[in-house]
């Protein structure tokens, strides 16, 4: 397995995900999403794996940008906005090759073992 955890340093769910993998002695690479973001290929891969841009956006965020995204119809424009501002993404984003999850999903990760 080649696990990558993209998250925010102060995100409780990101810390829970890291702890979940540590407890099972599964090696992972931790990436600060706000600092490094996702590459274009990683972003496209995650979008395909999770089912589209609406699954990747943190709808519970209080950001004005998220409020704006709620009213945007153009999928491509939404994707560009989220790609340019990783703080709009729900975390953690956990990747294992072409598989990916958004949020704390131990029931899915258990099937990856």
Order of alpha helices (4+ residues) and beta strands (2+ residues): beta-alpha-beta-alpha-alpha-alpha-alpha-alpha-beta-beta-alpha
